[in-house]
Amino acid sequence: MSSLLDLTLAEARDGLAKREFSSLELTEAYIGSMESARSLNAYIVETPDKARDMARAADDVLVMHPGPMNRGVEIASEVADGPYSVILPQVTNGLAIRMAILKLLAGGESA
């Protein structure tokens, strides 16, 4: 595989989705490349610790939404249907739970 710094945005996205490398590995590669930017005397605010924390969290992320959702407004279809989405099970389980609560509130017996 080529260097992580040589990947296009689409290649990085696909590599992360396929778990070919972690968000933390990609972040570390870019943090390392920032060392050379110091010689440019440019104004750069570095927050590598925060970037590492966010990268660690990104690999464990779950996308949730109670539904109904407005695709393209509240959430992108690519995210809603992506590998980290648990929206469908969340909506399915949420409906069953709400139905059970309503049954109990209406005086029905528990199963």
Backbone bond lengths (Angstrom), bond angles and torsions (degrees), N, CA, C in turn:
res aa  C-N    CA-C-N  psi(-1)  N-CA   C-N-CA  omega(-1)  CA-C   N-CA-C  phi
1 M - - - 1.458 - - 1.524 108.28 -
2 S 1.308 116.04 145.83 1.461 120.71 178.24 1.520 109.77 -72.71
3 S 1.306 115.62 174.41 1.456 120.87 178.81 1.527 110.01 -61.71
4 L 1.294 116.10 144.98 1.469 120.22 178.41 1.517 111.44 -60.45
5 L 1.324 116.59 -27.90 1.461 120.46 179.99 1.524 112.27 -73.62
6 D 1.322 117.30 -17.41 1.461 121.33 -178.93 1.528 112.68 -89.30
7 L 1.314 117.45 -6.84 1.461 120.91 -177.26 1.523 111.44 -72.94
8 T 1.318 116.04 144.05 1.460 119.42 170.36 1.516 107.79 -75.33
9 L 1.311 116.88 168.54 1.458 120.07 178.89 1.525 110.79 -60.08
10 A 1.332 116.99 -41.59 1.463 121.19 179.38 1.530 111.00 -64.78
11 E 1.336 117.23 -39.85 1.463 120.35 178.72 1.530 110.91 -66.82
12 A 1.317 116.47 -39.06 1.466 120.02 177.51 1.523 110.29 -64.58
13 R 1.337 116.80 -44.32 1.465 120.93 178.03 1.521 110.80 -58.39
14 D 1.341 116.40 -47.58 1.457 120.39 -178.79 1.528 111.69 -65.73
15 G 1.319 116.58 -40.12 1.463 120.47 178.06 1.519 112.33 -63.49
16 L 1.321 116.15 -39.19 1.463 119.72 176.67 1.522 110.95 -67.14
17 A 1.328 116.87 -41.96 1.470 120.87 -179.53 1.529 110.99 -64.06
18 K 1.343 117.05 -36.55 1.465 121.73 179.75 1.525 111.83 -85.18
19 R 1.335 115.88 -2.21 1.465 123.27 -179.23 1.530 112.20 59.25
20 E 1.352 115.64 36.19 1.457 120.80 174.55 1.529 110.44 -71.38
21 F 1.324 116.12 -25.52 1.453 123.71 175.26 1.526 106.37 -154.89
22 S 1.308 115.49 162.02 1.466 119.16 -177.90 1.526 110.74 -94.47
23 S 1.308 114.70 164.40 1.465 120.18 174.99 1.520 110.47 -60.94
24 L 1.317 115.70 -36.11 1.467 119.59 179.56 1.533 110.94 -65.84
25 E 1.332 117.73 -41.31 1.472 119.97 177.89 1.529 111.07 -62.51
26 L 1.322 116.87 -41.93 1.460 120.72 178.86 1.529 110.83 -64.90
27 T 1.321 116.12 -42.72 1.461 121.32 179.20 1.525 110.78 -63.66
28 E 1.324 116.65 -44.30 1.473 120.54 179.54 1.532 110.87 -60.42
29 A 1.336 116.99 -38.01 1.468 120.08 179.03 1.525 110.22 -62.43
30 Y 1.327 116.88 -42.25 1.464 119.63 -179.58 1.525 112.21 -73.81
31 I 1.324 117.33 -35.36 1.466 119.41 176.08 1.525 109.27 -62.26
32 G 1.341 117.02 -41.54 1.455 121.17 177.67 1.520 112.45 -62.26
33 S 1.342 116.26 -36.81 1.467 119.20 -179.03 1.527 112.09 -72.36
34 M 1.323 117.49 -18.31 1.463 120.40 -179.81 1.525 111.76 -71.20
35 E 1.322 116.78 -19.15 1.463 120.06 178.68 1.527 110.70 -57.13
36 S 1.333 117.12 -39.91 1.466 119.94 -178.25 1.526 111.88 -70.70
37 A 1.314 118.19 -23.35 1.463 121.15 -179.25 1.528 111.57 -71.80
38 R 1.316 117.11 -21.05 1.470 120.13 -179.84 1.529 111.40 -60.44
39 S 1.308 116.60 -32.45 1.463 120.03 -177.92 1.536 111.87 -72.07
40 L 1.307 118.43 -10.20 1.460 121.60 179.77 1.522 112.61 -81.63
41 N 1.345 116.93 -8.36 1.457 122.40 -175.96 1.532 111.21 55.92
42 A 1.324 115.99 35.28 1.465 121.36 178.66 1.521 108.75 -91.67
43 Y 1.319 114.91 155.36 1.461 119.92 177.27 1.517 108.02 -81.98
44 I 1.319 115.70 108.56 1.458 121.17 -179.35 1.522 107.90 -131.25
45 V 1.315 116.52 130.07 1.458 120.93 173.98 1.519 107.11 -98.53
46 E 1.305 115.82 117.66 1.456 120.69 -179.21 1.524 109.75 -102.60
47 T 1.309 115.18 133.01 1.461 121.36 175.12 1.527 108.25 -133.09
48 P 1.342 117.00 62.33 1.470 119.26 -175.58 1.523 113.96 -62.29
49 D 1.329 117.89 -34.77 1.464 119.24 179.82 1.523 110.89 -65.09
50 K 1.323 116.19 -43.56 1.468 119.83 177.77 1.526 110.58 -65.10
51 A 1.327 116.75 -40.15 1.465 120.71 178.78 1.525 110.57 -62.26
52 R 1.329 117.13 -41.11 1.471 120.45 178.36 1.525 111.01 -65.17
53 D 1.323 117.07 -42.46 1.471 120.59 178.48 1.527 111.10 -61.01
54 M 1.319 116.02 -43.56 1.465 120.27 -179.61 1.530 110.68 -68.11
55 A 1.320 117.73 -36.33 1.466 121.20 178.75 1.523 111.06 -66.45
56 R 1.341 116.48 -41.58 1.471 119.42 176.95 1.520 110.61 -60.66
57 A 1.316 116.64 -43.09 1.466 120.94 -179.36 1.527 111.67 -67.93
58 A 1.323 117.51 -32.83 1.468 120.85 -176.76 1.515 112.34 -63.14
59 D 1.318 118.32 -33.29 1.466 120.53 -179.70 1.523 112.31 -73.31
60 D 1.316 117.43 -17.33 1.462 121.12 -178.85 1.524 112.48 -110.85
61 V 1.318 117.15 14.09 1.459 121.26 -173.49 1.528 111.63 -71.26
62 L 1.306 116.94 146.40 1.458 124.00 170.35 1.519 106.97 -123.37
63 V 1.312 116.65 132.44 1.456 121.36 177.42 1.523 107.46 -96.12
64 M 1.335 115.53 120.98 1.461 120.69 -178.49 1.524 109.85 -126.33
65 H 1.319 115.31 151.30 1.464 121.87 175.64 1.519 106.64 -159.95
66 P 1.330 118.89 130.47 1.466 120.00 -176.35 1.525 114.03 -72.93
67 G 1.323 117.13 -14.26 1.463 120.33 -178.99 1.517 110.79 74.46
68 P 1.274 119.61 160.23 1.466 124.25 -11.77 1.524 110.00 -69.96
69 M 1.312 115.53 154.56 1.458 119.22 -177.05 1.517 110.83 -118.75
70 N 1.305 114.84 148.31 1.460 121.81 176.01 1.515 107.92 -96.78
71 R 1.329 115.18 96.16 1.469 120.07 -178.77 1.524 110.01 -61.23
72 G 1.299 115.20 135.69 1.455 120.43 179.49 1.516 113.29 84.64
73 V 1.329 117.75 -11.92 1.463 121.41 177.41 1.529 108.61 -112.08
74 E 1.333 116.45 -61.84 1.461 120.76 179.41 1.528 112.16 -83.94
75 I 1.324 115.33 -34.30 1.455 120.06 -174.18 1.527 108.94 -152.38
76 A 1.303 116.32 139.61 1.467 120.51 179.30 1.530 109.63 -74.87
77 S 1.309 116.49 143.57 1.464 120.79 179.34 1.519 111.53 -58.03
78 E 1.339 116.67 -38.01 1.455 120.56 179.87 1.529 111.63 -61.41
79 V 1.318 116.53 -33.80 1.463 121.18 178.81 1.522 109.85 -77.99
80 A 1.330 116.87 -45.44 1.466 121.30 -178.48 1.523 111.89 -62.13
81 D 1.321 117.28 -33.21 1.461 121.75 -178.34 1.523 112.62 -102.39
82 G 1.324 117.24 5.19 1.452 122.38 -174.02 1.518 113.81 -76.39
83 P 1.320 115.43 178.22 1.472 120.74 -174.84 1.524 114.38 -68.47
84 Y 1.327 117.97 -18.57 1.462 120.49 -178.78 1.526 112.62 -97.69
85 S 1.330 116.88 1.81 1.461 121.48 -175.79 1.526 111.81 -81.07
86 V 1.326 115.58 131.75 1.469 122.19 172.02 1.527 109.17 -121.58
87 I 1.325 115.36 28.03 1.462 120.43 -175.48 1.524 112.04 -65.16
88 L 1.333 117.88 -47.22 1.462 120.14 -177.72 1.529 112.45 -60.44
89 P 1.341 119.83 -49.63 1.466 118.56 176.07 1.533 112.90 -62.26
90 Q 1.334 115.88 -35.98 1.468 119.73 179.22 1.514 110.43 -62.00
91 V 1.329 117.13 -46.59 1.469 121.09 -179.45 1.521 110.23 -66.20
92 T 1.331 117.06 -43.48 1.471 121.25 -179.93 1.523 110.99 -60.48
93 N 1.331 117.01 -49.51 1.464 120.74 -180.00 1.522 111.50 -67.45
94 G 1.315 116.73 -37.34 1.463 119.97 179.80 1.516 111.88 -63.47
95 L 1.318 117.36 -38.76 1.463 121.21 178.72 1.522 110.29 -64.27
96 A 1.331 116.85 -45.79 1.464 120.09 179.83 1.528 111.28 -62.47
97 I 1.298 117.45 -40.96 1.471 121.17 -179.92 1.527 110.45 -65.76
98 R 1.338 116.64 -44.56 1.476 119.16 178.81 1.526 111.47 -62.40
99 M 1.321 117.13 -38.91 1.465 120.52 178.46 1.531 110.43 -64.52
100 A 1.326 117.55 -41.55 1.464 121.35 179.53 1.522 111.13 -65.32
101 I 1.331 116.89 -40.85 1.474 120.40 178.93 1.529 110.31 -64.77
102 L 1.322 116.73 -43.65 1.469 119.77 178.50 1.523 111.38 -62.11
103 K 1.323 117.15 -38.94 1.474 120.79 178.19 1.524 110.26 -61.95
104 L 1.334 116.68 -45.63 1.458 120.46 179.60 1.529 111.69 -64.56
105 L 1.331 116.57 -40.74 1.466 120.42 179.34 1.527 111.74 -66.89
106 A 1.323 116.38 -28.45 1.468 120.94 179.94 1.519 111.79 -83.33
107 G 1.330 117.11 2.51 1.465 120.65 177.01 1.505 114.19 95.79
108 G 1.309 118.06 10.12 1.456 120.91 178.44 1.518 110.75 -76.47
109 E 1.316 116.07 164.95 1.456 120.95 179.90 1.521 109.98 -88.29
110 S 1.322 115.13 152.11 1.470 118.96 176.49 1.515 108.87 -80.63
111 A 1.306 116.37 153.77 1.473 120.32 -177.70 1.492 111.98 -81.73
